[in-house]
Amino acid sequence: MIVFQVYIVGVFVTFANAFDYVVIGGGTAGLAVASRLSEDSSVSVAVIEAGPNVEDLPEVFIPGLFGLSLGTSLDWQYTTVPQQNLNSRNITIHAGKALGGSTAINGMIFPRAAKQQYDVWGALNNDTSWTWDELLPFFKSSELATPPNQFQTDAGVRFDPSVHGFTGRVQVGFPNFFFEQAQLWEKTVEGLGFQISPDLADGNPHTVGIAPNSINTANNTRCDAVCAYVTPFTNRTNFDIITNATVSRIIWSNDTSKDDGLVRAVQVEYILANETTARIPVGREVIVSAGTVGTPKVLELSGIGNSTILRDAGVETLVDLPTVGENLADHVHSWVNSFTSLNLTQDLLLEDPSFLTEQLALWSENRTGVLSAIPSSLSIIAPSDLFNASELDALLEQSRASLTEMANSFSNGNENLAKGIAAQFEHALSLYSQNKQLPLELNLGSSYVGPSALSQRPNRTYTSINTVLYAPLSRGSTHITSSSPVAPPALDPNYYAHPLDIAMHVAGMRLARRMLTSPPLSSTFLGEFEPGAEKTSDEQLVAWMRANVTTDQHETGTASMMPRELGGVVDTNLKVYGTQNVRVADASIIPFPVSAHMSATVYAIGEKAAHIIKSGK
């Protein structure tokens, strides 16, 4: 393998030989599919990644330093347009701009969503190969799992080996450190009637439990997509990676007569850090894995998308595919935080420099202490945890009555997409009525987590409950506004545009408050800080949420895998409609959002994409 750059200023650089497969984006799915394709030594694979290789940075490989990469050069820091339903605020969406993508900067949390939500993917496409049962082998093939040891089991970790993989690539395990309030919280949630999860990767997450992490348990370091799919295979001469290279467009053949009227990619053009433009010839296929924001941008810059949007941006339309960049969904993050009587919390890492120095030394010496892991205690919430039957029925009836109107409003005038969104809504409301649509995750933060900067909050220790809307019905979009590959897109997640989203989220805030003030966690509760105990009505809570909520960085759907008559962008073989040899493999293909942190699911998509390509489909 060569991780390389070319520096010839001011000229075009074109490789003499074509690569069989060119992967745009060296992130979660991109490295998975590239590495798997390179297992065949007779083919050549190139990955083009906009960011650098950062595996040697402590803020990347030390788990407890999670968050330090956000807002840096390792972060795309996408900025939304003003969000109408969030007091016209611009929201920053973090995404990894580095080899490994967001797996290099995320929280390493590695559960899976509900079986029924994956089954909706198959139902929307009338294709059982995209259901839980058929996806499970790809979840397993991505994993190199380490079962919990006795300490972890005694701390509450549960593990079902039948749903895990033991010969895959991503090292998956559990923390070796647990904060006291997290364990108190798990007992509190169990006392409120939640079942203890036998495994948060088993497809039945309406429980409480300790989530697996993407972690190398031998030395307690992050295992990102580079650790999993690149580092073990550096001796492969057919697997090349180009870093610090921004793709500007896909270049197409001028002759469509022999391609059944489909456009055929022949080169990928990119710009190096020194502004040199280079091109890679394509032998077989291009796989776009640039992420939910980046993938539609690449397609649109290459002439695939809504012809009106492309014309306004100064791009010639080659395939009029108007739903590129549409159907955007994202999880919405809120919080309830409180003061705690406990002294050992992650707050000390920010507030006490000597504590941070001590913990860094401890981690360096024997891989223990606060920095050795990101403990993740999660509860996934069902409608019955939030509303009684009559309350839920009333909410669902309102959503059914407005279904067509809301689908049309989210479709950007595209009749096919309106049908596709309406079909998603019908599945969502059906799952809600069965108590199987899981609208929220509540997870325990052993520190302050919330909207206030360090200088704007009391210097105390905190317990926080992250309250995340996981099943949004709101849909938005992202589109280019210029033919320049460095110009930011017009990104509009359209948060809180559907009334059911707000109803579910505010109910989750009330449940989080109940958790903080129920035993045994209540024994450490010293009063609510945010939103503030004085905010008692739904109206007051919603007003605070509109002023403070943010993204959970789990955006999906902008190159949706759906039939073209439902507004899809790719088919079930992940091929872009209207193209002969371009596929998409990343979270953008997800047609219906799922209630989970996304890494495990996106790795499975990458594994399945490689399988599809190898099978010659």
Secondary structure, DSSP 4 states (H G I P E B T S, - for coil): -EEE----TTSEEE-SS-EEEEEE--SHHHHHHHHHHTTSTTS-EEEE-SS---TT-HHHHSGGGTTTTTTSTTB--EEBPPBTTTTTBPPEEP-B-STTGGGGTS--B-----HHHHHHHHHHHT-GGGSHHHHHHHHHHTEEE----HHHHHTT----GGG--SSSSEEEB--S---HHHHHHHHHHHHTTPPBPS-TTSS--SSEEEPPBSEETTTTEE--HHHHHTGGGTT-TTEEEE-SEEEEEEEE-S--TTTTT-B-EEEEEEEETTS-EEEEEEEEEEEE-SHHHHHHHHHHHTTEE-HHHHHHHT---SEE-TTTT-SBB--EEEEEEEEES-S-STHHHHH-HHHHHHHHHHHHHHS-SGGG----EEEEE-GGGT--HHHHHHHHHHHHHTHHHHHHHTTTT-HHHHHHHHHHHHHHHHHHHTT----EEEEEESS--SSS-GGGS-SS-EEEEEEEE-S----BEEE-SSS-TTSPPEEE--TT-SHHHHHHHHHHHHHHHHHHTSTTGGGGEEEEEES-TT--SHHHHHHHHHHH-EE-S--B-TT-BS-GGGT-SB-TT-BBTTBSSEEE-SGGG-SS--SS-SHHHHHHHHHHHHHHHHTT-
